[in-house]
Amino acid sequence: MADKGTADKAKGKAKEAAGKVTGNERLTAEGKIDQAKGEAKKTMSDAKDALQGKHRKG
């Protein structure tokens, strides 16, 4: 299973890049938001795993 948030981060990077190439500030902002959402999901998943005694690398 993929890490929590990885898909959101990847989608965000793609949106941000597309927004920069096309000069679309809204798309660039949406990309940054998606990346932040992905990072938040990863952090929450890591915290949950730590509380349950699971240790993950990366």
C-alpha positions in Angstrom: 0.0 0.0 0.0 1.3 3.4 -0.9 2.1 5.8 1.9 -0.7 8.0 3.0 -0.6 11.4 1.2 1.8 10.3 -1.5 -0.9 10.6 -4.2 -1.9 14.0 -3.1 1.7 15.2 -3.1 2.3 13.9 -6.6 -0.9 15.4 -7.9 0.0 18.7 -6.3 3.4 18.7 -7.9 1.9 18.1 -11.3 -0.7 20.8 -10.8 1.9 23.3 -9.6 4.2 22.5 -12.6 1.3 22.8 -15.0 0.2 26.1 -13.5 3.7 27.5 -13.7 4.1 26.5 -17.4 0.7 28.0 -18.4 0.9 31.0 -16.1 -2.2 29.9 -14.3 -1.8 31.2 -10.7 -4.9 29.4 -9.5 -3.6 26.0 -10.7 -0.3 26.7 -9.1 -2.0 27.5 -5.8 -4.1 24.4 -6.0 -1.0 22.3 -6.5 0.6 23.8 -3.4 -2.5 23.1 -1.4 -2.6 19.4 -2.6 1.0 19.0 -1.6 0.3 20.4 1.9 -2.7 18.1 2.2 -0.5 15.2 1.3 2.2 16.1 3.8 -0.5 16.5 6.5 -1.9 13.0 5.7 1.6 11.6 5.9 2.3 13.3 9.2 -1.0 12.0 10.7 -0.3 8.5 9.5 3.2 8.6 10.9 1.9 9.8 14.3 -0.8 7.1 14.3 1.8 4.5 13.5 4.1 5.8 16.3 1.3 5.6 18.8 0.5 2.0 17.7 4.2 1.1 18.0 4.9 0.7 14.3 8.1 2.2 12.9 8.4 3.2 9.3 11.4 4.4 7.4 11.2 7.6 5.3 
